[in-house]
Amino acid sequence: MVFSLVYLLTEPQGYGVSQPVSQVQNASREDADGRGVQGALERREYTAARRLPHALIIGVKKGGTRALLEFLRLHPDIRALGSEPHFFDRHYTRGLDWYRSMMPKALEGQVVMEKTPRYFVTTDTPSRVHAMSRHVKLIVVVRDPVTRAISDYTQIISKTPHIPSFETLAFKNHSTAEVDSQWSPLWIGLYALHLQRWLDWFPLEQIHLVSGERLISDPAGELAKVQDFLGLQRIVTDKHFYFNKTKGFPCLKKPEGSSKPHCLGKTKGRTHARIDPHVLKSLREFYRPHNEDFYKLARQDFGWQ
Ligand SMILES: Nc1ncnc2c1ncn2[C@@H]1O[C@H](COP(=O)(O)OS(=O)(=O)O)[C@@H](OP(=O)(O)O)[C@H]1O
């Protein structure tokens, strides 16, 4: 819908581009109503073009990144790529023109986004993202690393059913309960380690951390903070969500381009593998100091026990 309109735009602002579409739409309406906006605005015609992203959801895997992206897509000032392009971690040699060609078309003033959760944990990604733009806004959805690891394992086992048990993979030595922190589902949860690599390139103010737990218990509250961080009007609000008891998660009343309610697919919100309480206790002890380091770096406490 937005692409067919001629917008009345002011001088560039925000992302070094133009006025957000939502504000411009309001301005156009006021103008049509004859309330004198026209004199204050410069008339220009803009066409949609593919642009490099202004914001990235960089992680974490199984944190709730798909839910966040789908919720943000309701915003008229956001244009988001549906799939994960894996540009900075896998396809970097294809170059920025290839990356740009993957993006949805956007008007000036719209925020272009993509999500690839692996970016958060891949060593070369922060410097590569910085080389693309040192102003890019970064979003990380974090979730209790123990629950995240079980979610990760549940996904792995759904694709490769005959792998060893969670317990076997999580410990180097069962009798001493020595944790194998190199095992990917556990290593991804060492958030302080990964965040520090991003902080070597970007200030904390440019990295917004979303609580994966609150994204489920209060999606509108988390979305309000993300919209503020992106410099957008709070358009996605509690009016957009309902709690689906069968799914056990918040779902959208009316997703983009549809009038029917919509929940995320069955790969989101899987029943987790059952893990022995002693194993959970060992893992919580293992993560405690790492979580404390992460809270210090992030300057906020996520309350994981
Ligand atoms: N609204 C809503 N609906 C469904 N699922 C939700 C929602 N909000 C957050 N989540 C949680 O998202 C978890 C999957 O995270 P990701 O989307 O980041 O996974 S992935 O890395 O892209 O595979 C997924 O993890 P599991 O529950 O372990 O499947 C969910 O807990």
The ligand as a Tripos MOL2 file, in Angstrom:
@<TRIPOS>MOLECULE
LIG
   31    33     1     0     0
SMALL
NO_CHARGES

@<TRIPOS>ATOM
      1 N1          5.0010  -15.6180   20.2990 N.pl3     1 LIG1
      2 C1          5.8000  -16.6860   20.2160 C.ar      1 LIG1
      3 N2          5.3960  -17.8050   19.5790 N.ar      1 LIG1
      4 C2          6.2050  -18.8950   19.5150 C.ar      1 LIG1
      5 N3          7.4480  -18.9430   20.0400 N.ar      1 LIG1
      6 C3          7.8900  -17.8450   20.6760 C.ar      1 LIG1
      7 C4          7.1000  -16.6870   20.7950 C.ar      1 LIG1
      8 N4          7.7970  -15.7600   21.4850 N.ar      1 LIG1
      9 C5          8.9710  -16.3170   21.7950 C.ar      1 LIG1
     10 N5          9.0320  -17.5710   21.3050 N.ar      1 LIG1
     11 C6         10.1680  -18.4560   21.4860 C.3       1 LIG1
     12 O1         10.9490  -18.4340   20.3090 O.3       1 LIG1
     13 C7         11.7690  -19.5920   20.3850 C.3       1 LIG1
     14 C8         12.4270  -19.8200   19.0540 C.3       1 LIG1
     15 O2         13.4060  -18.8290   18.9350 O.3       1 LIG1
     16 P1         13.9550  -18.3050   17.5510 P.3       1 LIG1
     17 O3         12.8290  -17.8490   16.7000 O.co2     1 LIG1
     18 O4         14.9970  -17.3080   17.8540 O.co2     1 LIG1
     19 O5         14.5830  -19.6230   16.9460 O.3       1 LIG1
     20 S1         15.6300  -19.7350   15.7510 S.O2      1 LIG1
     21 O6         16.9530  -19.4740   16.2930 O.2       1 LIG1
     22 O7         15.2340  -18.8080   14.6950 O.2       1 LIG1
     23 O8         15.5110  -21.1610   15.3240 O.3       1 LIG1
     24 C9         10.8230  -20.6800   20.8330 C.3       1 LIG1
     25 O9         11.5760  -21.6220   21.5280 O.3       1 LIG1
     26 P2         10.9860  -23.0600   21.9510 P.3       1 LIG1
     27 O10         9.8270  -22.7920   22.8670 O.co2     1 LIG1
     28 O11        12.0920  -23.7100   22.6620 O.co2     1 LIG1
     29 O12        10.5780  -23.7510   20.6890 O.co2     1 LIG1
     30 C10         9.8240  -19.9300   21.7220 C.3       1 LIG1
     31 O13         9.9800  -20.1870   23.0900 O.3       1 LIG1
@<TRIPOS>BOND
     1     1     2 1
     2     2     3 ar
     3     2     7 ar
     4     3     4 ar
     5     4     5 ar
     6     5     6 ar
     7     6     7 ar
     8     6    10 ar
     9     7     8 ar
    10     8     9 ar
    11     9    10 ar
    12    10    11 1
    13    11    12 1
    14    11    30 1
    15    12    13 1
    16    13    14 1
    17    13    24 1
    18    14    15 1
    19    15    16 1
    20    16    17 2
    21    16    18 1
    22    16    19 1
    23    19    20 1
    24    20    21 2
    25    20    22 2
    26    20    23 1
    27    24    25 1
    28    24    30 1
    29    25    26 1
    30    26    27 2
    31    26    28 1
    32    26    29 1
    33    30    31 1
@<TRIPOS>SUBSTRUCTURE
     1 LIG1         1 GROUP 0 **** ****
